[in-house]
């Protein structure tokens, strides 16, 4: 991959990246923490890219209150299709360098981010298709309430988490042609982890992401899920999904050794071990994700840093150290 283009930093750039850092710190604190291992330019780029990805998701599903959009509303300009078209138009403008924004001193934070991401995609050559995949995946959140198979859920996770991971890997710098594909696998793992953590919140929106074939396999019904039933069948189901996620983390971790050696590997490894640590948190809570949201305390996050360090120092082709 060619080195990123260099450019003179303007006062507008400084304000834009400052706003992106602030938003990333507020909305994605774990990723912001991991970005501190990067150079200033890469940290700013990661914050802008992640914040822009979140803006795309919020544009497609602005209130995130329902799982399925009525078919009768899909011709409306305020429909998900209409919002997707607006995202496409904005991406066209972004990549053409024709986005019209107020003067820097009058911009709101999200407008600053639009300026910042324009700098990032030019500097790091981030393909437009990654953002389009993300937008298409987010469209499923307002169209699809159930996933019949793992294959269908995996496709959704690839379009959402996988696309974000490819954007991040593009900024961090890939030194191997397979790094993007492996990074995508890590993104799928992170999205699956979030699905397991957020079962209750998703149920409130009418969504069940767990593959229905898996519910049937473990004889755990949708009614059980809606009732927050934690029994042996549910624990077996969650254990199965957790092992699936761990397998994805192990498979995708190869990408970390194929990133630039300027702090990028440690940043990616930190993101990975913190996200994977949620799986251990779910297990510590007896798989009961209905009574409390699984997560890591600050001290638990710091205790995971040695694992991130080992993963970052691993040479390509060597065994993957324990992540979770």
N, C-alpha and C positions, 0 to 999 in steps of 0.2 A: 504494500500500500504506500503511495507517495506521501511524503511529509506534508503536513497541512500548510496552506499558504499563509504567509505572514502579512500583516497589514498594520498600518499606523492606527493606534487607538485614539479615538476622538472623545470629546466630552460627552457626546450622545451615547457612545459605546459604554463609557464609564457609568453613566446613569442607568443605562439599560441593564447591564450586568449586575449592578447593585440591587436593582429591583428584583431581578431573577433570583439572586442569592437570598434575599429576604423572603420571597415567596416559597422557595425550596426549603428554607430553614423551618418555616411555619408548617408546611404541608407534608414534607417528606424528611423528617428529622434524621432518620437512620441513614438515608442516602446522603444527606448533607454532611453528616458526621464522617461517612466514608470518603467524601470528596476532599476532606481536609488533608488527605495524604497526597493530593495531586498538586502540580504546579498551579499558580494562580490562573493562568489562561485556561487550563483544562478544567479546573474546578468551576470557573465561571461558565464554561461551555456546557458542562454536565448539568449545572443548575438551570441554565436556560433551556436545555433540551428536555429535561424531566418536567419542568414547569410547563413548557409548550405541549408536551404529550398530555399532561393533565388538562390543559385548556381544550385540547381536541376532544378528550373524553367528555368534558363538561358541556362542550358545544353540542355534541350528539345527544347526550342525555342530560339536559339542563337541570331538571328537578330530581331525576333518579327516583321517582316515586312509584312507577309502575313497571311491570315486566314486559307487557305486550301492548303495543299501540293498536287501537282499533283499525281494522282495514279501511273503514269509511273515512278516516282522517288522513290517509296516506297521500292524498292528492293536495292536501293543504300546504301552503308555503311554510307553515310552522310545523310540518310533519318531520319525522326523523329523516325521510328522504330529502326534504327541503334543507334541513340542517346539514346533511351530508354534502349536498351540492354546494352549500355555502363554504364548507370546509375545503372542498376541492377548489373552488374559486380562489379562496384565500391562499391556498398552497401554490396555485398557478402564479398569483401575484408575488408571493414570497420568493419563489425560485426565479421569477423574471426580474426581480428587484424593483417592482412597481407598486409595492404597498404604500398607500398614502396614510401618513400619520401626522398628528399635530406637531408643532415645534416641541423639542425635548422638554422644555420647562412646563409645558401644558399637558404632558402625557400622563395617563393613569398607569399603574403598575403593569397591567396586561399589555398595554400598548408598548411599554418599554421592552417587555419580553418579546413582542413581535419584532422589534428592532434587533434585539440580541440574537434571536434564532436566525434571522437573516444573515447576520455575521457568521454564526456557527456553521450553517449549511454550506456557505461559500468557503469558509476556512478549512473545514474538515471533509467536504465532499459527501455529505450525508444524502443518500438517495431519497428522492421524494416518495418512492414506493413504500418506504418504511412507515411514513406518516399516513399514507393512504390505507395501508393494511390495518393500522391501529384504528382509524376512523371506521373502517368496515367492520372490524371486530366489535367496536363499541355499539354499532348499529344493532348487533345481535342482542345486546342487553335490553333493547326496547322492542324486540321482535320475538325473541325466543325465551320461553319460560321453563323449558325442560330440555335435557339432552339425553337421547336414548342410549348412546354408546360412548365409550371412552374416545373412540376415533372422532366423533363429532365434537366432544368437549376439547380434545387436544387441538383440533383445528382452531377453535375459538381462542384457546390459550396461546397458540402460536401467533394469531393475528394481533392479540393484545399484548400480553407479557413478552412474547417472542419479539415483536416489532420494537418494543421499548428497549429490550436488551441489545438488539442490533444497532439501534441509534447510539446507545451508550458505548458499545464496543467500537463503533466508528470514531467516536471522540477519543477514546482511550488509546486507540492505535493498534491495529491488528498486524501481526508479523507472519501469519500463516493463512493460506487460502481457506482452511476449514474453521478458522476462529469464529467467523460470523455464524455458521451453522451451530457450532457448539454453544456459543453465547445465547442463541435462540433457545436451545434446550434449557439453559439456566432460567431464561425468562419464563418458559412454560412452567418450570418447577416453582418459581416465585408466585406465579398467578394461581397455580393449584393450591399452594400453601395458603394464600389469601382466601380462597374459596372454602377450605376446611376451617379456617379461623372465623369466617364471617357467615356461617350457616344461618344464624339467627337473623342477622340484618337482611340477608338475601330472602329469607322466608317472608319477612315483613313486606318485601317488595313483590312477593308472589313468584319468586324465582327459586328453582332447585337446580343447582349446577351439577350435583353428584349424578353420575350416569345412572339412568334407571335400570340398566342391565346389572349394575353393581348392587343396587337396592334389592333387586329380585334375587340375585345370587346369595345374599346374606339374609334374605327373608325379613327385610326391614321395610315397612311400608311408608308411603308418603304421609299417612295419618300419624304414624309413629313420629316421623320427623317433625310434623307440624305441632305435635304435642310435646316435643322435647324429651322423648323417651330415651333414657340411657340404660341399655341393658347389654347383655353379652353379644347380641346380634349387632347392635350399634358399635360396640367397641371393636368387634371383629371387622366391621365395615370400615371404620376409621383407621384401624391398624393397616388394613389393606391399602387404603388411599395414601396413608403416610409413607408406607414403604414404596409406593409408586413414585411419590414426590422425591424421596431420598434417592431412588435410582436415577431420576432425572438430574438431581444435583450432582451425583457422582459422575454421570455421563457427560454433563455439560462443563464440569470443572476443568476439563482439559483445556478449555478456551483460555483460562486465566494464565497459563504458562505461555500462551501465544500472544499476549498483550505486550505493549511497550514496557520496558523496565525502568520507568521514570516515576514510580509510585503508582502507576496504573494497575499493576498486578495486585498490590496491597489494597487499593481502593475496591477493586472488583471482588477480591477475596473477602473483604470486610462486608460488603453488601451481601455476598453469598452466605457467609456463616451467620449473619444476623437474621436473614430471612429464614434460613433452614432451622435456626434455633427456635422458631415458633412451633415447629413440629414437636420438639422436645417439651415445650411448654404445654401443648395440648395433651401429651402423654402424662405429664406431671399432674394435670388437672383431672386425670382419670377419663380423658376423652370427652368430658362434659363441657362442650363449647356453648351450651345453652345458658348456663348460669353466669358465665363471665367470659370476657374476650381474652383469648390466650395472647400472651406477649412476654417480652423480656423486660425486667427491671434494668435500671441503669447499671447496677453492679453486675448483673448477669451479662449485659452487653460487653462490659469491659473484660469479664472473665473469658469471653469468647475470642478476644483479640489474639491470644497466642495461636489459636487454631487458624485464624486468618493469616498470621505471619507465616506459619508452616506451609499453608496452601500457596501463598504468594511466592515463597522461596523454592517451591518444588520445580524441578526441571521437567520440560516436556518429555513424555514417555515414561516417567517414573511413576510408581504407584501413587494413587490419590490418597492423601492423609485423611484421617477421620474428620468429617465436617460436622456431623450431628451425632 
